[in-house]
Structures are given as structure tokens and as C-alpha cells.
Amino acid sequence: MNGKTNAQLSAIATFASVTILWLAGYFLPDLMATVPDMFGELFTGALIVVSGVFFKPDAGIKALPGTG
């Protein structure tokens, strides 16, 4: 993920979380029926934060003129 922007990383993490939650709802409907209403948003946000820490995107700052 070197050189990717924060927006691209967030989009990838959001797509991954939607896919994971959809698969969980499809294969484990009883379990997913018991989770709180805001679980999807919490899971998506947590996945974005974790992926940001793991991949360390630079948001394209190095590409700006005069930064380096």
C-alpha cells in the first residue's frame, strides 16, 4: 500500500468490511441478528483505523512540490 492515499485506504477497508459483514450475515444469520444496530459502522471504523496503522499511508504528501 506504499504511496496510497488515505481515501483509497478507507475505500478498500470499507469494501472489505461490507464484504465480511455480508458474508457473516449470510452464513451466520442467527449470530448477526443479535449484534447491536451500529455494529457495522463500528466494525468499518475499526477496520479503517487498523489498516491505517498497519499500512501507514502517506496521503500523497511526498508528491507535493517543495516537500522534500
BELNORFEN-V660416 format. One record per backbone hydrogen bond with DSSP energy under -1.0 kcal/mol. NH is the residue of the N-H (numbers start at 1). CO is the residue of the C=O. If there is no record, write none. Layout:
# BELNORFEN-V660416
nh=NH co=CO
nh=NH co=CO
This chain:
# BELNORFEN-V660416
nh=4 co=1
nh=9 co=5
nh=10 co=6
nh=11 co=7
nh=12 co=8
nh=13 co=9
nh=14 co=10
nh=15 co=11
nh=16 co=12
nh=17 co=13
nh=18 co=14
nh=19 co=15
nh=20 co=16
nh=21 co=17
nh=22 co=18
nh=23 co=19
nh=24 co=20
nh=25 co=21
nh=26 co=22
nh=27 co=23
nh=28 co=24
nh=32 co=28
nh=33 co=29
nh=34 co=31
nh=39 co=36
nh=42 co=38
nh=43 co=39
nh=44 co=40
nh=45 co=41
nh=46 co=42
nh=47 co=43
nh=48 co=44
nh=49 co=45
nh=50 co=46
nh=51 co=47
nh=52 co=48
nh=53 co=49
nh=54 co=50
nh=55 co=51
nh=56 co=52
nh=61 co=58
nh=63 co=60
nh=64 co=61
nh=67 co=64
